[in-house]
Every structure is written in structure tokens, then in C-alpha cells.
Amino acid sequence: MPNRAEQGEALAVRWRAAVYVRLSKEDGDKLESDSIQNQKRIIEQHIRYLQEQGEHIDAAQIYADDGYPGGSFDRPAYQRMIAAIESGDINCVICKDNSRLGRNYTALGRLMEEYFPQKGVRVISVLNHLDSLKDPQGYCSALVSFANIMNDDYIRQLSLKIKCTFAMKRERGEFLGNYAPYGYVKSPENRHKLVIDVEAAAVVRRIFDWYAGGASISEIIRQLDALQIMPPSLYKTSQGCKGFAKCGDDAGRRHWSSTSVRTILRDEVYIGNLVQGKYKSASYRTKKMIPAAPREWTVVEGTHEAIIPDELFAIVHERLARRMRTAPRRQAAYPLSGFVRCAHCGGHMNRHTTGAHIRYRCATRAADPDKCRCPSVKESILEAVLLQALQEQIAALVDAKAVMAAVRRSGADGHSHSAERLALRRAVQERDRLREAQFRLYDRLEQGLIDQSEYAQFKERYQAELAEQQRRIDQLQSGLHQSEQAHRQHDALATFFARHGTIPAIDRAVTSQLLRYIVVTDSAHIDIYFKFSAARQVP
């Protein structure tokens, strides 16, 4: 209870009070006791009580943050209240309980124990029975600090539950993005399912066909702009997606960019797969997102209808992985561009034209002859050697069916693949079980079924088991991904042989599909590495 001096001080001061109320989106399904209106009623009743005790409290200004989490203090009404404190318009803050001010233990501690006292602001937390003026010792007690810690742990547990829910949805192949990727729309029946947008999908097919045919990114952009095809952000805006309305300036939004084209070419969504979880929150206390490691991504195949076939996607990605350029005024890259390497230094050999002579030269030697002595080689020699090697390889094959069978035999065993999927499914189920047990642990603490030391021991054990289970999941996902990539490449090769049978000349489609790289020692010693066989040495 306050002494007479403290009671007298409270009666002598005219309090310009701020009523602060907050409700996060996550609290929206809680009882009425947490609602904005009920918070106001609780505080208004307390103000009337203080006024009946003789305190002078002016009409309180209400600051309400509806739909904002307690982990962050970047809330509009809260910031306005702080500005009013800074200007001297407020000298008293009243809230229902400490958790309404915030759930970030560190920031809340600084606010209550440093900022408010320095500004001479009285703080009243109604349900916590705290009054910094009448009971300063209770206001800064260890019990209050522990309550703040528990409030902070609440949002951490809540964040884990939300992450777990999202992870399970991603693993089920549910689309969780705000907007469907270009070429798709969300199904009217199920917003977590993608369906093809016919108009945009036609543009996606053009982009893949052009690039697989050898066109450069810049040439694709020129063709798209010449056809007056709206870029993705502008197209989405025209379809009613408001989130794209402010993407770039008006002039820039009317033209395609290399980023947009590359994003489309690299996205597995166009072969029917969902790749999600590329970004994660930096902390449960902030909304800032940071890139996640590729091993943390969730990849689910066959979740929706594909726009392009797997073999076309494989061709495009093989080309994207290479360093190459397209000459000015030329729509496609040269057949061997990006494939030729120097046997002496391992560097790339670039195409160079001198009059009528076209040769491939080592880039290292061109920059510094003392670092590499690799001789140049004529383009015509490389193409002739490559064509001869390809024709010999094809001639050695009985028919396309034999090639396809051989490719299948060289891939991962089907039974092993199924076993890996089953092991992954079981590992995910065990991880989810551990997560659920960890979530229930906090409820057991709140119910008094375990004490704080037991809670800490169980929590440490669950965290260690979860970490080990996640490592197993990462290993299984990595193995499956490599196996699936190999199958996709094998399918593409088999399809190519079945379609072409023989190869009369070297072009970009041939090299992109069949050639891994060429290693040049000199004109008489050339090693050719195909995707489907060991090196072929010439002579």
C-alpha cells in the first residue's frame, strides 16, 4: 500500500493519461477478455476508481493498435504515444497488463525501467496491480521481470507453432504465397492450389522456347517488348492484384527486365513443382525476412499442372548454368559458347574472330601470356571433332529404346527411391511429433504440472532431438533432390535421342542438350565430355 507521501503526490498532480490497448492478429480467436473493447472497459473502470480516490486524471487519450504483434514496437499508435510523451502532452500510461505494451522482454524492460522513469511518466498496469508511483518497489520487482520473461516466451512459442503449421502446409504441397506466380492464378475453390492462367502461360512457354532455342535474355526482352506483352507486375495489376501497384516507376513497369525473365526460367513451378520456404524470419521478435539455405527449402513435386515439360526445363537450366554470351545483332549464342575449357589452367576459352579466322582462345592467356601457354584452336576443328564423336556415339546405339533403357539403368534404383521417400515421410512425422510435444510442454508448465527446472530440462532435450531429426530430414531431402535431378536429365537425354536419331550438324540445341564440356590441350588433343558417357579423346 502507498504511504501518505505517495498518496499525496498522486492527488497533487494532474495526470494527462494515455490509455494504450493492443490486440495482435494471433489473438483474434481468443476470449472476449483480450478484445480491444474489453481492454478499454477494464481501464476505464480503473480510472473511475482513481478519480473516486481524489486523483485528477484528465480525459484519457486512447491509443489502439489492432492487429499488431507484441514482439515488435514498430506500431503506429504506440509510436504516436511515445511522440506525445516526448512533447510533454502525456505523463501517465495506463494499460490492461504488461503484455499489451509488448512481449519483447529486453525492449519492455528498457521501456519500463529506464525510459518511463527518465521521462517522469507514471505507469499503471491494471491486472498486474502495478503502479510505478504508488508502489515503485513492486513495479521493478523480480516477479514483474519473470512475468515479462513469460510474455516473451509466449510469442516465441506462438511463433514456433505458426512456423510448424506453415511447414506442414508446405510439405502437403499447399501454396502459401500472397500472389500466384506469373502464369498461374489461385484456384477459386482452394486458394492453396495453383491453376494455369491461359494468357500468361502462353508467354511463359514462349520464353522457355526462345531461350532453349539459343536466344539471349536481352533478345527475349526485346521480343516481348516488341509484341507489347505486359511484364508480370503490370499484368498482375491489370488482373486486380493490388500488391503490385507500386512496383517501380510507371515507365519501368511497362518493360520487361532481365530479372523477370531469369526468375521465370529458373522457377520449378512451371514443371508442376512447388519450391517454398526460400525466406525465413530473422527472429520471432521481428517481421524481417532473410534468405534460407537451399537445404531448408521445401520442394514438393506434382502439386499442380505443369506449363512446360521436364525435358525443356532441363535444357534451359543447363544453359543457364554456363557462362556464355550472344554476339551483337545475333539472336542465339554460338554453338560452343561456354563449353570450351583450357586443359592447362582450367579457364574458359572464348570465341575470337580475326578477319575470316574464328578461333577459341584461353581467356587467361589473352589477359596474361605468362600465366598460361595454351594454344588457340579453330572453331571448325572443334565442331568437326564434336560432330564426329556424336555420330559415333549414336551409331553405337541400337535404337532410341535401348538408349532410354540404358539411361534408366544408370539412374537411381526405383525401389531405393521409394524407400528414401518413405524414410523422409517418417522423419517428418517424428519431427512434427517432437514439435507438438515441445508445444505442450509450455502448457504443462502453465498448468503447474511441472516446475521451471523440469521445463528447462525437457525443453533442452526436445531441442536436441529436434535438431538431430532435422539433420536427418535435410540429408534425405538432399539425396532425393539429387536423384530426381538425375532422372530429369536422363529423361531429357532419352527424349532427345528418340526425337533426333542422327545429328547432321552442330547447333546450339545439340550442344545444350548433349555436351557437358570440351577440354583443349592443343588442336591434336581434345577431350569431349558428354552427359551420357565418359570422355571421348581425340585423336
C-alpha positions as CSV (number, residue, x, y, z in Angstrom):
1,M,0.0,0.0,0.0
2,P,1.2,3.5,-0.8
3,N,2.3,5.7,2.2
4,R,0.8,9.1,2.8
5,A,3.5,11.0,0.9
6,E,3.0,8.9,-2.2
7,Q,-0.8,9.2,-1.9
8,G,-0.4,13.0,-1.5
9,E,1.8,13.2,-4.6
10,A,-0.8,11.3,-6.6
11,L,-3.5,13.6,-5.5
12,A,-1.5,16.8,-6.2
13,V,-0.5,16.0,-9.8
14,R,-2.8,16.5,-12.7
15,W,-2.4,13.3,-14.8
16,R,-2.6,13.6,-18.5
17,A,-3.2,9.9,-19.2
18,A,-2.7,7.8,-22.3
19,V,-4.8,4.6,-22.5
20,Y,-2.8,2.0,-24.5
21,V,-4.6,-1.1,-25.9
22,R,-3.3,-3.7,-28.3
23,L,-4.6,-6.9,-30.0
24,S,-2.5,-9.0,-32.4
25,K,-3.8,-11.0,-35.3
26,E,-2.8,-14.2,-33.5
27,D,-5.0,-13.1,-30.5
28,G,-8.1,-12.7,-32.7
29,D,-9.6,-16.1,-31.8
30,K,-9.1,-15.6,-28.0
31,L,-11.7,-14.9,-25.4
32,E,-13.5,-11.5,-25.2
33,S,-11.2,-10.6,-22.3
34,D,-8.4,-9.9,-24.8
35,S,-10.5,-7.8,-27.2
36,I,-9.8,-4.1,-27.7
37,Q,-13.2,-3.0,-26.3
38,N,-12.9,-5.1,-23.2
39,Q,-9.4,-3.7,-22.5
40,K,-10.9,-0.2,-22.7
41,R,-13.6,-1.1,-20.3
42,I,-11.2,-2.5,-17.7
43,I,-9.0,0.6,-17.9
44,E,-12.0,3.0,-17.8
45,Q,-13.2,1.3,-14.6
46,H,-9.8,1.7,-13.0
47,I,-9.7,5.4,-14.0
48,R,-13.1,6.0,-12.4
49,Y,-11.8,4.2,-9.2
50,L,-8.7,6.5,-9.1
51,Q,-10.9,9.6,-9.7
52,E,-13.1,8.5,-6.8
53,Q,-10.0,8.4,-4.7
54,G,-9.5,12.1,-5.5
55,E,-6.9,11.8,-8.2
56,H,-7.0,14.4,-11.1
57,I,-6.9,12.4,-14.3
58,D,-7.8,14.4,-17.4
59,A,-9.9,12.8,-20.2
60,A,-7.5,10.0,-21.3
61,Q,-6.3,9.8,-24.9
62,I,-6.8,6.3,-26.3
63,Y,-4.0,4.7,-28.4
64,A,-5.1,1.4,-30.1
65,D,-3.0,-1.0,-32.1
66,D,-5.4,-3.5,-33.5
67,G,-3.7,-6.4,-35.4
68,Y,-0.1,-5.7,-34.3
69,P,2.1,-8.3,-32.6
70,G,3.8,-7.6,-29.2
71,G,7.2,-8.7,-30.3
72,S,7.8,-5.6,-32.3
73,F,7.4,-2.0,-31.1
74,D,7.1,-0.6,-34.6
75,R,3.3,0.0,-34.1
76,P,1.6,3.2,-35.3
77,A,-0.5,4.0,-32.2
78,Y,2.4,3.1,-29.9
79,Q,4.7,5.4,-31.8
80,R,2.2,8.3,-31.6
81,M,2.0,7.7,-27.8
82,I,5.8,7.9,-27.5
83,A,5.8,11.1,-29.6
84,A,3.2,12.6,-27.2
85,I,5.4,11.7,-24.2
86,E,8.4,13.3,-25.8
87,S,6.3,16.5,-26.4
88,G,5.2,16.6,-22.8
89,D,1.5,16.0,-23.5
90,I,1.4,12.8,-21.6
91,N,2.7,12.0,-18.1
92,C,0.8,8.7,-17.4
93,V,0.4,5.5,-19.3
94,I,-2.4,3.0,-18.4
95,C,-2.7,-0.5,-19.9
96,K,-4.6,-3.7,-19.1
97,D,-1.4,-5.6,-18.4
98,N,2.3,-5.5,-19.3
99,S,1.8,-7.8,-22.3
100,R,-0.3,-5.2,-24.1
101,L,2.7,-2.8,-24.0
102,G,4.9,-5.6,-25.6
103,R,6.1,-9.1,-25.3
104,N,9.8,-8.5,-26.1
105,Y,11.4,-8.9,-22.7
106,T,14.6,-6.9,-23.4
107,A,12.8,-3.9,-25.0
108,L,10.0,-4.0,-22.5
109,G,12.5,-3.9,-19.6
110,R,14.2,-0.9,-21.0
111,L,10.9,0.8,-21.6
112,M,9.5,0.3,-18.1
113,E,12.7,0.5,-16.0
114,E,14.6,3.2,-18.0
115,Y,12.6,5.2,-20.5
116,F,9.4,5.9,-18.4
117,P,11.2,6.8,-15.2
118,Q,13.6,9.1,-17.1
119,K,10.6,10.9,-18.7
120,G,8.8,11.1,-15.4
121,V,5.9,9.0,-16.7
122,R,3.7,7.1,-14.3
123,V,2.9,3.6,-15.4
124,I,-0.3,1.7,-14.3
125,S,-0.8,-1.9,-15.3
126,V,-4.3,-2.7,-14.1
127,L,-4.4,-6.5,-14.0
128,N,-0.7,-6.8,-12.9
129,H,-1.6,-4.5,-10.0
130,L,1.4,-2.3,-10.8
131,D,1.6,1.5,-10.2
132,S,5.1,3.0,-10.6
133,L,4.2,5.9,-8.4
134,K,2.4,4.2,-5.5
135,D,4.5,1.0,-5.5
136,P,7.9,1.7,-7.1
137,Q,9.4,-1.4,-5.4
138,G,6.7,-3.8,-6.7
139,Y,6.9,-2.1,-10.1
140,C,10.6,-3.2,-10.5
141,S,10.3,-6.5,-8.6
142,A,11.7,-9.8,-9.8
143,L,8.2,-11.1,-10.1
144,V,7.4,-8.5,-12.7
145,S,10.6,-9.3,-14.6
146,F,9.6,-13.0,-14.6
147,A,6.1,-12.2,-15.9
148,N,7.8,-10.2,-18.7
149,I,10.0,-13.2,-19.5
150,M,7.0,-15.4,-19.7
151,N,5.2,-12.9,-22.0
152,D,8.3,-13.0,-24.2
153,D,8.4,-16.8,-24.2
154,Y,4.7,-16.8,-25.2
155,I,5.4,-15.1,-28.5
156,R,8.4,-17.5,-29.1
157,Q,6.2,-20.5,-28.6
158,L,3.5,-18.9,-30.7
159,S,6.0,-18.3,-33.4
160,L,7.1,-21.9,-33.3
161,K,3.5,-23.1,-33.6
162,I,2.9,-20.9,-36.6
163,K,6.1,-22.0,-38.3
164,C,5.2,-25.6,-37.7
165,T,1.7,-25.1,-39.2
166,F,3.2,-23.4,-42.3
167,A,5.9,-26.1,-42.6
168,M,3.2,-28.8,-42.6
169,K,1.2,-26.9,-45.2
170,R,4.3,-26.6,-47.4
171,E,5.1,-30.3,-47.1
172,R,1.5,-31.1,-48.1
173,G,2.1,-29.1,-51.3
174,E,-0.2,-26.2,-50.4
175,F,0.7,-22.9,-51.9
176,L,1.2,-20.2,-49.2
177,G,2.2,-17.1,-51.2
178,N,0.1,-13.9,-51.3
179,Y,0.1,-13.9,-55.1
180,A,0.3,-16.8,-57.6
181,P,3.4,-16.9,-59.7
182,Y,3.2,-15.4,-63.2
183,G,1.4,-17.9,-65.4
184,Y,-0.8,-19.2,-62.6
185,V,-3.8,-18.0,-60.5
186,K,-5.1,-19.3,-57.3
187,S,-8.0,-21.8,-57.7
188,P,-11.4,-20.3,-56.8
189,E,-12.2,-23.5,-54.9
190,N,-8.9,-23.7,-53.0
191,R,-6.6,-20.7,-52.5
192,H,-3.7,-23.0,-51.7
193,K,-4.0,-24.7,-55.2
194,L,-2.5,-23.2,-58.4
195,V,-4.3,-23.4,-61.7
196,I,-3.0,-22.2,-65.1
197,D,-3.7,-18.7,-66.3
198,V,-4.0,-19.4,-70.0
199,E,-2.9,-15.9,-71.3
200,A,0.2,-15.7,-69.1
201,A,1.1,-19.3,-69.5
202,A,1.4,-18.8,-73.3
203,V,4.0,-16.1,-72.6
204,V,5.9,-18.4,-70.3
205,R,6.1,-21.1,-73.0
206,R,7.4,-18.6,-75.5
207,I,10.2,-17.5,-73.1
208,F,11.3,-21.1,-72.5
209,D,11.2,-22.0,-76.2
210,W,13.1,-18.9,-77.2
211,Y,15.8,-19.5,-74.6
212,A,16.1,-23.2,-75.3
213,G,16.5,-22.3,-79.0
214,G,19.5,-20.2,-78.2
215,A,18.1,-16.7,-77.8
216,S,19.8,-14.4,-75.2
217,I,18.0,-12.8,-72.3
218,S,18.3,-9.4,-73.9
219,E,16.9,-10.7,-77.2
220,I,13.9,-12.3,-75.3
221,I,13.3,-8.9,-73.6
222,R,13.3,-7.1,-77.0
223,Q,10.9,-9.6,-78.5
224,L,8.5,-9.4,-75.5
225,D,8.5,-5.6,-75.6
226,A,8.1,-5.5,-79.4
227,L,5.0,-7.7,-79.0
228,Q,3.7,-5.3,-76.3
229,I,3.3,-8.1,-73.8
230,M,2.8,-6.7,-70.3
231,P,5.6,-7.6,-67.8
232,P,4.5,-9.7,-64.8
233,S,3.9,-6.8,-62.3
234,L,1.9,-4.8,-64.7
235,Y,-0.1,-7.9,-65.8
236,K,-0.9,-8.8,-62.2
237,T,-2.1,-5.3,-61.5
238,S,-4.3,-5.4,-64.6
239,Q,-5.8,-8.6,-63.1
240,G,-6.7,-6.9,-59.8
241,C,-3.7,-7.8,-57.7
242,K,-3.2,-4.6,-55.6
243,G,0.1,-5.6,-54.1
244,F,1.9,-5.0,-57.5
245,A,0.6,-1.4,-58.0
246,K,3.7,0.3,-56.6
247,C,6.4,-1.9,-58.1
248,G,8.8,0.5,-59.7
249,D,8.0,3.7,-61.7
250,D,5.4,3.8,-64.4
251,A,7.9,3.9,-67.2
252,G,9.9,0.9,-65.8
253,R,6.8,-1.2,-65.2
254,R,5.9,-1.1,-68.9
255,H,9.1,-3.0,-69.9
256,W,10.4,-6.5,-69.2
257,S,13.6,-6.8,-67.2
258,S,16.3,-9.4,-67.2
259,T,15.4,-10.2,-63.5
260,S,11.8,-11.1,-64.5
261,V,12.9,-13.3,-67.4
262,R,15.6,-15.1,-65.3
263,T,13.2,-15.7,-62.5
264,I,10.7,-17.4,-64.8
265,L,13.4,-19.5,-66.4
266,R,14.7,-20.7,-63.0
267,D,11.4,-21.4,-61.3
268,E,10.4,-25.1,-60.9
269,V,6.8,-24.0,-60.5
270,Y,6.4,-24.2,-64.3
271,I,7.1,-28.0,-64.3
272,G,4.4,-28.6,-61.6
273,N,6.6,-28.3,-58.5
274,L,6.3,-26.0,-55.5
275,V,9.5,-24.7,-54.0
276,Q,8.7,-22.7,-50.9
277,G,10.4,-21.6,-47.7
278,K,13.2,-19.7,-49.5
279,Y,13.0,-16.9,-46.9
280,K,12.6,-17.2,-43.1
281,S,12.1,-14.7,-40.3
282,A,15.3,-13.3,-38.7
283,S,13.7,-13.6,-35.2
284,Y,10.4,-14.3,-33.7
285,R,10.5,-10.7,-32.4
286,T,10.6,-9.1,-35.9
287,K,9.0,-9.4,-39.3
288,K,12.3,-9.0,-41.1
289,M,12.9,-11.9,-43.6
290,I,16.3,-13.3,-44.5
291,P,17.2,-15.9,-47.2
292,A,17.1,-19.5,-46.1
293,A,19.7,-22.0,-47.2
294,P,18.7,-24.2,-50.2
295,R,18.7,-27.3,-47.9
296,E,15.9,-25.6,-45.8
297,W,13.6,-25.1,-48.8
298,T,10.6,-27.3,-49.2
299,V,10.2,-28.9,-52.6
300,V,7.1,-30.9,-53.5
301,E,6.6,-32.3,-56.9
302,G,3.4,-32.6,-59.0
303,T,1.3,-30.2,-56.9
304,H,-0.3,-28.6,-60.0
305,E,-0.5,-28.7,-63.8
306,A,2.8,-28.0,-65.5
307,I,3.2,-25.3,-68.2
308,I,6.3,-26.7,-69.8
309,P,7.7,-30.3,-70.0
310,D,10.6,-31.5,-67.8
311,E,13.0,-32.0,-70.7
312,L,12.6,-28.4,-71.9
313,F,13.3,-27.2,-68.3
314,A,16.5,-29.4,-68.2
315,I,17.7,-27.8,-71.4
316,V,17.1,-24.3,-70.1
317,H,18.8,-24.9,-66.8
318,E,21.8,-26.5,-68.4
319,R,22.3,-23.4,-70.5
320,L,21.7,-21.0,-67.5
321,A,24.5,-22.8,-65.6
322,R,27.0,-21.9,-68.3
323,R,28.9,-18.7,-68.8
324,M,28.2,-17.5,-72.3
325,R,27.3,-14.5,-74.4
326,T,25.5,-13.7,-77.5
327,A,27.2,-11.5,-80.2
328,P,25.7,-8.2,-81.1
329,R,22.8,-8.4,-83.6
330,R,22.7,-12.2,-83.1
331,Q,19.6,-13.8,-81.6
332,A,21.2,-17.0,-80.4
333,A,24.5,-17.9,-78.7
334,Y,27.2,-19.6,-80.7
335,P,27.0,-23.5,-80.6
336,L,30.2,-23.9,-78.4
337,S,30.0,-20.7,-76.4
338,G,30.5,-21.5,-72.7
339,F,31.5,-25.2,-73.3
340,V,35.3,-24.9,-74.2
341,R,37.9,-25.1,-71.4
342,C,41.6,-24.9,-71.2
343,A,43.4,-28.1,-70.1
344,H,46.4,-26.1,-68.8
345,C,44.8,-23.6,-66.4
346,G,41.2,-24.7,-66.3
347,G,39.9,-21.4,-67.5
348,H,37.3,-20.7,-70.2
349,M,38.2,-20.4,-73.8
350,N,36.4,-17.6,-75.6
351,R,35.4,-17.2,-79.3
352,H,37.6,-14.7,-81.1
353,T,37.4,-13.5,-84.7
354,T,40.3,-12.2,-86.8
355,G,39.2,-11.5,-90.3
356,A,37.9,-14.8,-91.7
357,H,39.6,-16.8,-89.0
358,I,37.5,-17.9,-86.0
359,R,39.3,-19.5,-83.0
360,Y,38.8,-20.3,-79.4
361,R,41.5,-18.7,-77.1
362,C,42.2,-19.2,-73.4
363,A,40.9,-16.1,-71.5
364,T,43.8,-16.4,-69.0
365,R,46.5,-16.4,-71.8
366,A,44.8,-13.5,-73.5
367,A,45.0,-11.5,-70.3
368,D,48.5,-12.6,-69.3
369,P,50.5,-14.9,-71.6
370,D,53.0,-15.7,-68.7
371,K,50.2,-17.5,-66.7
372,C,49.1,-19.9,-69.5
373,R,50.7,-21.2,-72.7
374,C,47.6,-22.9,-74.1
375,P,47.4,-22.5,-77.9
376,S,44.2,-21.4,-79.6
377,V,42.2,-23.8,-81.7
378,K,40.0,-23.3,-84.7
379,E,36.2,-23.3,-84.2
380,S,35.8,-25.5,-87.3
381,I,38.1,-28.2,-85.8
382,L,36.2,-28.3,-82.6
383,E,32.8,-28.6,-84.4
384,A,34.1,-31.3,-86.7
385,V,35.6,-33.3,-83.8
386,L,32.4,-32.9,-81.8
387,L,30.1,-33.9,-84.7
388,Q,32.2,-37.0,-85.5
389,A,32.2,-38.0,-81.8
390,L,28.4,-37.6,-81.6
391,Q,27.7,-39.6,-84.7
392,E,30.0,-42.4,-83.5
393,Q,28.1,-42.5,-80.2
394,I,24.7,-42.6,-81.9
395,A,25.9,-45.3,-84.4
396,A,26.9,-47.5,-81.5
397,L,23.4,-47.4,-80.1
398,V,20.8,-49.9,-81.4
399,D,17.9,-47.6,-81.2
400,A,16.3,-44.9,-79.1
401,K,14.6,-47.5,-76.8
402,A,17.9,-49.1,-76.0
403,V,19.3,-45.7,-75.0
404,M,16.3,-45.0,-72.8
405,A,16.7,-48.4,-71.1
406,A,20.4,-47.7,-70.5
407,V,19.7,-44.3,-69.1
408,R,17.2,-45.8,-66.7
409,R,19.7,-48.4,-65.6
410,S,22.3,-45.8,-64.9
411,G,19.9,-43.8,-62.7
412,A,19.0,-44.4,-59.1
413,D,17.1,-47.7,-58.3
414,G,13.4,-47.2,-58.2
415,H,13.0,-49.2,-55.0
416,S,15.7,-47.3,-53.3
417,H,14.0,-44.1,-54.4
418,S,10.7,-45.2,-52.8
419,A,12.5,-46.2,-49.6
420,E,14.1,-42.8,-49.3
421,R,10.7,-41.1,-49.7
422,L,9.2,-43.4,-47.0
423,A,12.1,-42.7,-44.7
424,L,11.7,-38.9,-45.3
425,R,7.9,-39.1,-44.6
426,R,8.6,-41.0,-41.3
427,A,11.3,-38.5,-40.3
428,V,9.0,-35.6,-40.9
429,Q,6.3,-37.3,-38.8
430,E,8.7,-37.8,-36.0
431,R,9.9,-34.2,-36.1
432,D,6.2,-33.0,-36.0
433,R,5.6,-35.3,-33.0
434,L,8.5,-33.8,-31.2
435,R,7.4,-30.2,-32.0
436,E,3.9,-30.9,-30.7
437,A,5.4,-32.4,-27.5
438,Q,7.5,-29.3,-27.1
439,F,4.5,-27.0,-27.6
440,R,2.5,-29.0,-25.0
441,L,5.4,-28.6,-22.6
442,Y,4.7,-24.9,-22.1
443,D,1.1,-25.7,-21.4
444,R,2.1,-28.2,-18.7
445,L,4.3,-25.5,-17.1
446,E,1.4,-23.0,-17.0
447,Q,-0.9,-25.7,-15.5
448,G,1.6,-26.4,-12.8
449,L,2.2,-30.0,-13.8
450,I,5.9,-29.4,-14.0
451,D,8.2,-26.8,-12.3
452,Q,10.6,-24.4,-14.0
453,S,13.7,-26.7,-13.7
454,E,11.8,-29.6,-15.2
455,Y,10.5,-27.4,-18.0
456,A,14.1,-26.3,-18.8
457,Q,15.4,-29.9,-18.8
458,F,12.6,-31.2,-21.1
459,K,13.0,-28.2,-23.4
460,E,16.7,-28.8,-23.8
461,R,16.1,-32.5,-24.6
462,Y,13.4,-31.7,-27.1
463,Q,15.6,-29.1,-28.8
464,A,18.5,-31.6,-29.2
465,E,16.2,-34.3,-30.6
466,L,14.6,-31.8,-33.0
467,A,18.0,-30.7,-34.2
468,E,19.1,-34.3,-34.9
469,Q,15.8,-35.1,-36.6
470,Q,16.1,-32.0,-38.8
471,R,19.6,-33.0,-39.9
472,R,18.3,-36.4,-41.0
473,I,15.5,-34.7,-42.9
474,D,18.0,-32.4,-44.6
475,Q,20.1,-35.4,-45.7
476,L,17.2,-37.3,-47.1
477,Q,15.9,-34.3,-48.9
478,S,19.3,-33.6,-50.4
479,G,19.6,-37.2,-51.6
480,L,16.1,-37.2,-53.1
481,H,16.8,-33.9,-54.9
482,Q,20.0,-35.2,-56.5
483,S,18.2,-38.4,-57.6
484,E,15.3,-36.5,-59.1
485,Q,17.7,-34.2,-60.9
486,A,19.5,-37.2,-62.4
487,H,16.2,-38.8,-63.5
488,R,15.1,-35.5,-65.1
489,Q,18.4,-35.2,-67.0
490,H,18.2,-38.9,-68.1
491,D,14.6,-38.4,-69.4
492,A,15.7,-35.3,-71.3
493,L,18.5,-37.2,-73.0
494,A,16.4,-40.2,-73.9
495,T,13.7,-37.9,-75.4
496,F,16.4,-36.0,-77.4
497,F,17.7,-39.3,-78.9
498,A,14.3,-40.6,-79.7
499,R,13.4,-37.3,-81.4
500,H,16.6,-36.8,-83.5
501,G,18.1,-40.2,-84.0
502,T,21.0,-38.8,-86.1
503,I,22.7,-35.4,-85.9
504,P,23.7,-33.9,-89.2
505,A,25.2,-30.6,-87.9
506,I,26.3,-28.9,-84.7
507,D,23.9,-26.3,-83.4
508,R,23.0,-24.7,-80.0
509,A,20.2,-27.2,-79.3
510,V,22.6,-30.1,-79.7
511,T,25.3,-28.8,-77.5
512,S,22.9,-27.6,-74.8
513,Q,21.3,-31.0,-74.6
514,L,24.2,-33.4,-75.0
515,L,27.5,-31.7,-74.3
516,R,29.0,-31.3,-70.8
517,Y,32.2,-29.5,-71.9
518,I,35.2,-29.7,-74.2
519,V,38.8,-29.6,-72.8
520,V,41.5,-28.4,-75.2
521,T,45.2,-29.2,-74.7
522,D,46.0,-28.3,-78.3
523,S,44.4,-28.9,-81.8
524,A,45.6,-32.5,-81.7
525,H,44.5,-33.4,-78.2
526,I,40.8,-32.6,-77.4
527,D,38.7,-34.3,-74.7
528,I,34.9,-34.3,-75.2
529,Y,32.7,-34.9,-72.2
530,F,29.1,-35.9,-72.9
531,K,26.3,-36.0,-70.4
532,F,25.6,-39.7,-71.2
533,S,29.1,-41.2,-71.4
534,A,32.8,-40.9,-70.3
535,A,35.2,-38.6,-72.0
536,R,35.9,-39.2,-75.7
537,Q,39.6,-38.4,-76.5
538,V,40.7,-37.1,-79.9
539,P,42.7,-38.5,-81.6
